[in-house]
Amino acid sequence: MTIANKLLVTLVLAAPGLGGSALAAGGDAAVIVELTQVPCQFLESEQGTNHGYRSTKIQDCEAINAKSGASRVQTAKTLQLKPGKTIFRVTNKDVPYELGFWLRGEGIAGRVTLPSVSGGGLLAGKTQDYVIDLQPGEYVYSCPLNPTPDYRLVVR
């Protein structure tokens, strides 16, 4: 499977044994979206293109994205999902410092009216789940610790 096809949106039935997931208790269905972070970007969001950026600290990505972030977002894939329980399964691939994930409503109004999820603690080689009950609207997601562009997500 190519990295371009790795954007995995799979319907999974949550069941006891999902490692104590909040979804397991309710027995509700959830969508899993797998995302991979490399220095300064999410691979799947940029059509699987790994730009090969090197970063040893946050400032490296800030400089890279100041030059190329806006143009990369224009060609980035907009995720389109349905409302409901969603697990963003995020992997830190080869970023030598702690990462996180932040999904929030787009713009000021979106941040006020739409749910958000965020967290850190994503060390190199690790994968972490971020659970949210998505509502219809427009979102952005990024990593403030591995500064990435704000990628778009639309929920309808």
VENZIPE-V284515 format. One record per backbone hydrogen bond with DSSP energy under -0.5 kcal/mol. CO is the residue of the C=O (numbers start at 0). NH is the residue of the N-H. If there is no record, write none. Layout:
co=CO nh=NH
co=CO nh=NH
This chain:
co=1 nh=4
co=2 nh=5
co=5 nh=7
co=6 nh=8
co=7 nh=9
co=7 nh=33
co=9 nh=11
co=9 nh=31
co=11 nh=13
co=11 nh=29
co=14 nh=17
co=20 nh=23
co=20 nh=24
co=21 nh=25
co=22 nh=26
co=22 nh=27
co=27 nh=13
co=29 nh=11
co=30 nh=32
co=30 nh=86
co=31 nh=9
co=31 nh=33
co=32 nh=88
co=34 nh=90
co=35 nh=42
co=36 nh=92
co=37 nh=40
co=40 nh=37
co=40 nh=42
co=41 nh=45
co=42 nh=45
co=42 nh=47
co=43 nh=46
co=44 nh=76
co=45 nh=48
co=47 nh=49
co=48 nh=50
co=54 nh=95
co=56 nh=59
co=56 nh=60
co=57 nh=61
co=58 nh=62
co=59 nh=63
co=60 nh=64
co=61 nh=65
co=62 nh=66
co=63 nh=67
co=64 nh=68
co=64 nh=69
co=67 nh=71
co=68 nh=72
co=69 nh=73
co=70 nh=74
co=71 nh=74
co=71 nh=75
co=72 nh=75
co=76 nh=78
co=78 nh=153
co=80 nh=155
co=83 nh=133
co=84 nh=30
co=85 nh=87
co=85 nh=131
co=86 nh=32
co=86 nh=88
co=87 nh=89
co=87 nh=129
co=88 nh=34
co=89 nh=127
co=90 nh=36
co=90 nh=92
co=91 nh=93
co=91 nh=124
co=93 nh=95
co=98 nh=121
co=100 nh=118
co=101 nh=141
co=102 nh=116
co=103 nh=139
co=105 nh=109
co=106 nh=110
co=107 nh=111
co=108 nh=112
co=109 nh=113
co=116 nh=102
co=118 nh=100
co=120 nh=122
co=121 nh=98
co=122 nh=125
co=125 nh=91
co=127 nh=89
co=129 nh=87
co=131 nh=85
co=131 nh=133
co=133 nh=83
co=136 nh=154
co=137 nh=105
co=138 nh=152
co=139 nh=103
co=140 nh=150
co=141 nh=101
co=142 nh=147
co=143 nh=146
co=148 nh=150
co=150 nh=140
co=151 nh=78
co=152 nh=138
co=153 nh=80
co=153 nh=155
co=154 nh=136
